Amino acid sequence: MTAFWLARSKINDPVAYKRYTDRVPEIIASHGGKIRARGGDFQILEGPKKFERFVVIEFPSLKAAEACWASDEYQEAASNRKYGAGEVELVILEAGEFTK
């Protein structure tokens, strides 16, 4: 069943953060992931206005989404945004069944 990464981020150091974003699309693709929305216009309807960037990534399964996040390649790339370069909240959501 399809699963999604839902990410919210705040970029504190654009140069360091770019070292992360330059590598991630290839890593995601290697796990069957597809970027569905990344950095476009947005409106915050409810909740804190802390985050300034939103990303939605589709994976073929929850297992593939988890494996991508846990991979050595992703964790190495993510180290470029940690430690002050950016703040991120990342949730993995399985699509589930839709009811009528």
Backbone as ProteinMPNN parsed JSONL, in Angstrom:
{"seq_chain_A": "MTAFWLARSKINDPVAYKRYTDRVPEIIASHGGKIRARGGDFQILEGPKKFERFVVIEFPSLKAAEACWASDEYQEAASNRKYGAGEVELVILEAGEFTK", "coords_chain_A": {"N_chain_A": [[0.836, -1.173, 0.0], [0.515, 2.223, -0.774], [2.613, 4.787, 0.618], [3.41, 7.882, 2.26], [5.883, 10.408, 2.695], [5.601, 13.129, 4.752], [6.739, 16.212, 5.109], [7.866, 19.004, 7.001], [9.719, 21.941, 7.044], [12.212, 24.237, 8.249], [14.556, 26.425, 7.136], [17.678, 27.257, 8.219], [20.333, 27.654, 7.528], [21.017, 28.155, 4.42], [23.076, 27.313, 2.618], [24.321, 25.018, 3.762], [22.018, 23.454, 4.008], [21.333, 23.068, 1.349], [23.239, 21.226, 0.529], [22.124, 18.951, 1.494], [19.559, 18.861, 0.153], [20.382, 18.628, -2.495], [21.223, 16.001, -2.744], [19.183, 14.286, -1.938], [16.899, 13.724, -3.779], [17.865, 11.707, -5.587], [18.439, 9.618, -3.817], [15.902, 9.092, -2.759], [14.569, 8.252, -5.107], [15.952, 5.883, -5.562], [14.764, 4.217, -3.781], [12.298, 3.818, -4.772], [10.728, 6.059, -4.512], [8.8, 9.066, -5.199], [8.846, 12.488, -5.71], [6.22, 14.529, -4.904], [5.325, 17.043, -4.179], [7.135, 19.994, -3.539], [8.478, 22.599, -1.928], [6.725, 24.559, -3.011], [4.276, 27.261, -3.404], [2.307, 28.016, -0.501], [-0.274, 27.921, 2.021], [-0.766, 28.441, 5.394], [-3.26, 27.234, 7.208], [-4.061, 26.48, 9.74], [-2.361, 26.204, 12.852], [1.162, 26.441, 13.899], [3.289, 28.961, 12.475], [5.89, 28.41, 11.975], [7.283, 26.79, 10.128], [8.577, 26.847, 6.775], [8.799, 25.502, 4.454], [7.508, 22.833, 2.6], [7.067, 19.373, 1.938], [6.039, 16.599, -0.012], [6.314, 13.231, -0.464], [5.956, 10.327, -2.329], [5.893, 6.852, -1.787], [6.154, 3.376, -2.738], [5.374, 1.73, -0.659], [4.932, 1.444, 2.93], [7.074, 0.162, 4.076], [9.12, 0.649, 2.166], [9.324, 3.438, 2.397], [10.188, 3.706, 5.045], [12.612, 2.294, 4.858], [14.075, 3.929, 3.145], [14.411, 6.262, 4.719], [15.921, 5.155, 6.825], [18.232, 4.377, 5.561], [21.786, 4.29, 5.021], [22.738, 6.136, 3.149], [20.747, 8.131, 3.056], [20.757, 9.027, 5.736], [23.358, 10.003, 5.914], [23.225, 12.132, 4.052], [21.25, 13.66, 5.349], [22.621, 14.541, 7.538], [23.715, 16.932, 6.781], [21.723, 18.82, 7.108], [21.121, 18.795, 9.731], [21.946, 19.773, 13.123], [21.581, 22.528, 13.338], [21.456, 23.665, 10.737], [18.977, 23.328, 9.663], [15.514, 22.794, 10.57], [13.383, 20.079, 10.964], [10.326, 18.346, 10.608], [9.197, 15.155, 10.156], [6.928, 12.887, 8.918], [5.731, 9.631, 8.318], [3.161, 8.383, 6.42], [0.829, 5.927, 5.881], [-1.226, 5.258, 3.106], [-3.748, 3.976, 3.401], [-7.174, 2.834, 3.376], [-9.706, 4.369, 1.499], [-12.823, 5.706, 2.411], [-16.24, 5.919, 1.389]], "CA_chain_A": [[0.0, 0.0, 0.0], [1.272, 3.464, -0.903], [2.888, 5.572, 1.824], [3.927, 9.211, 1.964], [6.623, 11.243, 3.64], [5.075, 14.481, 4.874], [7.814, 16.926, 5.801], [7.821, 20.452, 7.18], [11.075, 22.338, 7.425], [12.633, 25.624, 8.365], [15.952, 26.456, 6.729], [18.453, 28.257, 8.95], [21.589, 27.848, 6.799], [20.705, 27.691, 3.066], [24.212, 26.653, 1.963], [24.42, 23.668, 4.321], [20.783, 22.74, 3.696], [21.379, 22.694, -0.075], [24.021, 19.99, 0.416], [21.139, 17.898, 1.76], [18.543, 18.78, -0.895], [21.001, 18.211, -3.754], [21.443, 14.553, -2.751], [18.01, 13.509, -1.543], [16.061, 13.167, -4.846], [18.433, 10.45, -6.095], [18.273, 8.602, -2.767], [14.471, 8.767, -2.735], [14.269, 7.471, -6.313], [16.53, 4.536, -5.437], [13.848, 3.447, -2.93], [10.991, 3.812, -5.435], [9.977, 7.244, -4.142], [8.56, 10.129, -6.173], [8.52, 13.767, -5.08], [4.933, 14.99, -5.409], [5.27, 18.498, -3.933], [8.378, 20.379, -2.872], [8.852, 24.005, -1.909], [5.832, 25.456, -3.738], [3.487, 28.2, -2.608], [1.469, 27.346, 0.493], [-0.98, 28.719, 3.006], [-0.975, 27.764, 6.662], [-4.624, 27.527, 7.621], [-4.092, 26.315, 11.19], [-1.102, 25.744, 13.416], [2.275, 27.4, 13.976], [3.849, 29.454, 11.213], [7.337, 28.211, 12.103], [7.873, 26.115, 8.979], [8.499, 27.64, 5.548], [8.975, 24.62, 3.303], [6.709, 21.628, 2.766], [7.425, 18.364, 0.94], [5.267, 15.362, -0.013], [7.004, 12.225, -1.273], [5.2, 9.08, -2.406], [6.636, 5.602, -1.874], [5.264, 2.259, -3.049], [4.925, 1.062, 0.56], [5.458, 1.948, 4.193], [8.396, -0.454, 4.235], [10.07, 1.377, 1.301], [9.511, 4.771, 2.982], [11.024, 3.53, 6.237], [13.952, 1.87, 4.432], [14.764, 5.104, 2.607], [14.821, 7.106, 5.842], [16.926, 4.46, 7.632], [19.411, 4.034, 4.766], [23.03, 5.014, 5.3], [22.848, 7.255, 2.211], [19.865, 9.22, 3.492], [21.226, 9.561, 7.012], [24.549, 10.813, 5.629], [22.755, 13.382, 3.448], [20.506, 14.399, 6.366], [23.555, 15.16, 8.479], [23.972, 18.291, 6.303], [20.678, 19.742, 7.552], [21.015, 18.717, 11.185], [22.892, 20.572, 13.915], [21.362, 23.955, 13.17], [21.241, 24.111, 9.355], [17.544, 23.318, 9.423], [14.65, 22.08, 11.502], [12.487, 19.272, 10.148], [9.391, 17.364, 11.142], [8.93, 14.199, 9.085], [5.964, 11.85, 9.263], [5.417, 8.686, 7.249], [1.741, 8.09, 6.489], [0.348, 4.931, 4.941], [-2.42, 5.813, 2.48], [-4.948, 3.377, 3.955], [-8.324, 2.7, 2.474], [-10.583, 5.524, 1.52], [-14.23, 5.345, 2.541], [-17.172, 6.795, 0.648]], "C_chain_A": [[0.887, 1.245, 0.0], [1.45, 4.148, 0.449], [3.532, 6.886, 1.406], [4.813, 9.721, 3.088], [5.933, 12.596, 3.589], [6.082, 15.248, 5.713], [7.536, 18.417, 5.849], [9.209, 20.865, 7.623], [11.216, 23.849, 7.502], [14.131, 25.631, 8.091], [16.657, 27.598, 7.446], [19.761, 28.601, 8.24], [21.393, 27.302, 5.382], [21.846, 26.937, 2.377], [24.337, 25.213, 2.457], [23.193, 22.843, 3.959], [20.767, 22.276, 2.248], [22.226, 21.437, -0.294], [23.14, 18.773, 0.69], [20.18, 17.757, 0.574], [19.115, 18.39, -2.257], [21.106, 16.691, -3.861], [20.163, 13.737, -2.605], [17.168, 12.975, -2.712], [16.575, 11.833, -5.402], [18.253, 9.316, -5.084], [16.817, 8.145, -2.709], [14.111, 7.884, -3.92], [14.813, 6.049, -6.21], [15.687, 3.628, -4.539], [12.43, 3.447, -3.5], [10.144, 5.032, -5.134], [9.873, 8.266, -5.263], [8.176, 11.395, -5.415], [7.244, 14.288, -5.729], [4.737, 16.485, -5.209], [6.513, 18.861, -3.149], [8.591, 21.879, -3.031], [7.953, 24.952, -2.679], [5.14, 26.447, -2.817], [2.598, 27.422, -1.654], [0.75, 28.376, 1.334], [-1.12, 27.884, 4.259], [-2.352, 28.173, 7.156], [-4.794, 27.414, 9.129], [-2.724, 25.853, 11.644], [-0.007, 26.791, 13.351], [2.812, 27.764, 12.593], [5.367, 29.326, 11.19], [7.966, 27.685, 10.816], [7.597, 26.876, 7.693], [8.64, 26.805, 4.287], [8.237, 23.32, 3.597], [7.004, 20.675, 1.621], [6.515, 17.157, 1.118], [5.966, 14.406, -0.973], [6.232, 10.922, -1.188], [6.151, 7.899, -2.551], [5.668, 4.465, -2.162], [4.72, 1.561, -1.801], [5.507, 1.749, 1.789], [6.87, 1.422, 4.415], [9.451, 0.283, 3.399], [10.352, 2.77, 1.861], [10.414, 4.705, 4.206], [12.452, 3.162, 5.863], [14.744, 3.042, 3.865], [15.285, 5.963, 3.749], [15.97, 6.476, 6.621], [18.224, 4.179, 6.876], [20.616, 4.886, 5.146], [23.148, 6.257, 4.424], [21.982, 8.436, 2.656], [20.373, 9.845, 4.786], [22.485, 10.413, 6.831], [24.147, 12.156, 5.019], [22.06, 14.258, 4.488], [21.43, 15.073, 7.376], [23.899, 16.592, 8.066], [22.92, 19.288, 6.764], [20.518, 19.746, 9.065], [22.008, 19.68, 11.833], [22.804, 22.053, 13.58], [21.109, 24.437, 11.755], [19.758, 24.165, 9.011], [16.813, 22.571, 10.512], [13.605, 21.358, 10.674], [11.569, 18.444, 11.033], [9.039, 16.453, 9.979], [8.012, 13.109, 9.618], [5.837, 10.929, 8.061], [3.968, 8.261, 7.466], [1.38, 7.049, 5.443], [-0.995, 5.41, 4.409], [-3.702, 5.238, 3.072], [-6.043, 3.269, 2.917], [-9.204, 3.915, 2.623], [-12.032, 5.047, 1.601], [-15.085, 6.35, 1.783], [-18.157, 7.415, 1.585]], "O_chain_A": [[1.896, 1.296, 0.704], [0.57, 4.101, 1.309], [4.123, 6.987, 0.331], [4.539, 9.502, 4.268], [5.708, 13.146, 2.511], [6.256, 14.962, 6.897], [7.046, 19.013, 4.89], [9.811, 20.218, 8.479], [10.452, 24.612, 6.909], [14.888, 24.916, 8.749], [16.282, 28.762, 7.3], [20.242, 29.729, 8.346], [21.581, 26.106, 5.159], [21.587, 26.003, 1.618], [24.447, 24.29, 1.651], [23.313, 21.661, 3.638], [20.242, 21.204, 1.948], [21.952, 20.665, -1.213], [23.395, 17.687, 0.168], [20.006, 16.658, 0.047], [18.381, 17.866, -3.096], [21.079, 16.151, -4.967], [20.082, 12.613, -3.101], [16.743, 11.822, -2.635], [15.781, 10.927, -5.658], [17.947, 8.185, -5.463], [16.538, 6.949, -2.619], [13.423, 6.876, -3.757], [14.197, 5.112, -6.719], [15.872, 2.411, -4.536], [11.474, 3.117, -2.798], [8.957, 5.051, -5.462], [10.723, 8.333, -6.151], [7.279, 11.37, -4.573], [7.184, 14.469, -6.945], [4.046, 17.126, -6.001], [6.91, 18.154, -2.222], [8.852, 22.366, -4.13], [8.377, 26.067, -2.982], [5.383, 26.471, -1.611], [2.181, 26.304, -1.956], [1.117, 29.551, 1.358], [-1.55, 26.733, 4.191], [-2.577, 29.338, 7.486], [-5.573, 28.155, 9.729], [-2.009, 25.184, 10.898], [-0.206, 27.886, 12.824], [2.783, 26.954, 11.668], [6.046, 30.055, 10.466], [9.068, 28.097, 10.454], [6.534, 27.474, 7.528], [8.605, 27.337, 3.177], [8.327, 22.775, 4.697], [7.171, 21.097, 0.477], [6.243, 16.734, 2.242], [6.181, 14.727, -2.142], [5.893, 10.466, -0.096], [7.096, 7.942, -3.339], [4.48, 4.578, -1.861], [3.705, 0.869, -1.88], [6.452, 2.533, 1.694], [7.748, 2.146, 4.884], [10.56, 0.516, 3.879], [11.49, 3.238, 1.81], [11.297, 5.545, 4.383], [13.401, 3.656, 6.472], [15.952, 3.137, 4.082], [16.453, 6.352, 3.758], [16.895, 7.176, 7.035], [19.217, 3.784, 7.488], [20.481, 6.045, 5.538], [23.6, 7.305, 4.883], [22.421, 9.586, 2.638], [20.41, 11.07, 4.909], [22.658, 11.423, 7.513], [24.664, 13.2, 5.418], [22.262, 15.473, 4.504], [21.055, 16.068, 7.996], [24.328, 17.387, 8.902], [23.193, 20.487, 6.809], [19.844, 20.616, 9.616], [22.809, 20.317, 11.149], [23.817, 22.752, 13.54], [20.585, 25.537, 11.581], [19.338, 24.956, 8.167], [17.409, 21.815, 11.278], [13.004, 21.951, 9.778], [11.981, 17.913, 12.065], [8.624, 16.931, 8.923], [8.293, 12.489, 10.644], [5.833, 11.387, 6.919], [3.594, 7.832, 8.557], [1.598, 7.263, 4.251], [-1.817, 5.915, 5.173], [-4.671, 5.98, 3.23], [-5.85, 3.574, 1.74], [-9.419, 4.422, 3.724], [-12.412, 4.089, 0.928], [-14.682, 7.494, 1.571], [-19.02, 8.181, 1.155]]}, "name": "protein", "num_of_chains": 1, "seq": "MTAFWLARSKINDPVAYKRYTDRVPEIIASHGGKIRARGGDFQILEGPKKFERFVVIEFPSLKAAEACWASDEYQEAASNRKYGAGEVELVILEAGEFTK"}
